[in-house]
Amino acid sequence: MIHNAYVIMSQSGVCLMARKYGSIDFNEDLISGFLTALKDFAAEVTKGEGVIKVLDMHAYNVVLVFREGLMISAAADKSDDKNIAMKAMGEALEEFLKKFDLTNWSGNIKMFDDFIPIIDEILQNGKVAEVEVPRPKLKKKLPKMIVKMGTLTQDEYELAKNCDGKRTYDDIAELMGIQEDDVVVVVEKLRKLGLIEE
């Protein structure tokens, strides 16, 4: 779920609009100032070549999209599809720019209230990037003999014990201290052996 969305002026850091859909909420002024400073820092360090798109905040991602002097940020669940979220956020910014001319803006943020139903529709009230997250589950407890027979390595066996139907690939990777891609490989091996519930 996209928990919140903030439309921010990139240069000044003024938050023009804030929408809350889920449980994560930020102080508008604090997040606007922080993201503007971070954007400026990234531009300085990379000599204008780099743009921050995703901030990994452990429990969720902060996704950023920039268009013509504006940015939109959103706190999204790790399980959300970042590409879908970014596409929808980019569409929301483009619609915002079509609707409002900010060249002679007076500073009145109330004028952006008309955009609330539009951004809510584009972001589907925060649900636009939700995807079904695989949570691998073993069909039954594996015997230790499976390692002695050479079917699984000790590391694969330890990983398999974490396939309880509650943990995602990312959860297992974090628990094991390995990359998520390595978890995917082992789960696929378990699947081919017929050990994972489909």
N, C-alpha and C positions, 0 to 999 in steps of 0.2 A: 504494500500500500504506500502511496505517496501521502505522507502525514501532513505536509504543509507545502505551500508554495509562496514565494515572495518575488514580486517584480520590483527591481531596484535600478536606479540610475547608476550606471557604471562609474561615472566620474565623481559625482558628489556623494554617492552612497545613500541617497534619500530613498526610503522604501515607499513606493507608490501604491502598492497593494499587497495585502497578506490574506492568504486563505488557509484555513485549518481543516483537515479531513480526518486525521488520526490522532494518536496519543502524544506524538512528539511535537513540542511547541517551543519556539525561541522568542526572545525579546526582539522585536522588529529592528529597533535601532542598533542593538548589539550585533545581530547577525549581518545587517546591512553594512555596518562599519567594518566588521571583521572580513567579510567577503571582498569588499572593495579594496581593503589593504592587502589582502592575499592576492588579488588580481594584479594590483600594482607591483607587488613584490615579484610575482612570477614574470611579469613583463620586464622588470628591471634585471632580474637574474638571467633571463634568456634573451635579453636585448630585443624584446618585442616578438620573439619567435614562438614562445610557448604560451599555452592557455590551459588553465586548470579546468578539467571537466568533471572529475569525480574526487571527492574527499572520502576516504575510508575512515569512518568514525567507530569502528569495531562492531557496534550493534546495528548500525544502519549506514547508508551512504548519503552524502550530500552531493546532489547532481547539479551541475551548473551549465547554463546555455546562454550565449551572448549574441545580441543582434543590435546593430546601429545605436550604440550608446546605452543599451539596456542589458540587464542580465535577469534571468529568472533562476532561482535556486529552489531546491526541494529536498526534504529529507525523505528518503525512500528505503523501504525494507531491503535487506541484502538479497532477498529472494526475488525482488522485482527485476524485470528485464530493463537494464540501464538504457539500451538502445531505443526501446519503445518509449521509455520515460523521456529521454532527450528529444526524440522526434515530436512527441506531444507538447513538450515544453517549448520547443522551437516554433511550433504551429501557434501556440498561445501568444508568444511574443510577436509573431508576424501579424496576428489579428489585432493585438493591442496597438501596434504601430500604425495599422490601417485606420483604426478607430480614433486615435488621438494624435494630434499634432503638438509636440512638446516644445517647439521652437520658441513660442511666446507663453509658455506655461506660467501661470500666476502663483503657483505653489499650493493650490487648493487640491488636496488629494480626494476630496469627496466626489469630484467629477469622475473618478474612476470606478465608482460604485456600479455604474451601468455595465461594467465589464464582468462583474461577478458571475452572472449566469453563463456567460460565454466561456470563461476559464473553467468553471465547474463542469460544463458539458465537454470541453476538450479533454480535460484531465479525468473525466468520468468520476467526479467526486473522489479523486485519489486512487481509483481502481484501474486506471488505464494500463499500467505496466505489470499488474499481478499475473503471475504464471504459476502453474502447478509445480511445486518443488518436490523432486524425487527424494524419498526417504527409504533407502534400501532396508529390507528386512529378511533375515535368514529364515528358511523354512523350519529349521530345527537347530538345536544346539549342536555345534560341531564337536566330534570326538578329537581328542589330542592326537590320536593315531594318524589323523589326516596329514600331520606335519611329518611324522616318522615315515609315512608311505611316500612322501615327496610330492604330494598333490598340491600342498600349499607350503610356503615358507613360514617361518615363525612370525615374521612381520605381517604377512598376509593373514595369518590366523588371528593375530592380535587385532588387526583392523576389522576382520569379519565379526569378531565379538561385539563390535560397536554398531553393527548393522541391526538395530533393534526396531526399525520402523518409526522411530521418533526423531532421529538425527538426520540432518541433511548431509550432503557430501562436504559442504563447508564446515559443518559442525564436527564431522569425523576428522577432517584434515586438521582443524585447530586442536582437537583433542590429542591427535597422534603427533602433532608437530611436523606435518608434511604438507606438500602442495595438494590442492584439490584435484589437479589432473592425475596425481598418483592414486588418489582414492577412486577416481572414475575407472582407472585401469584395473584395479583389484576387484571392484564391484562387477565389472564386465566379466572378469575371469570367473568370479563366483556364479554369475548368471549363466555362463556357458556350461559350468559344471552342474547346473540345475539346483543350486543351493539358495537362490534368492526368490522370494515370492514375487510374482508378477502382478 
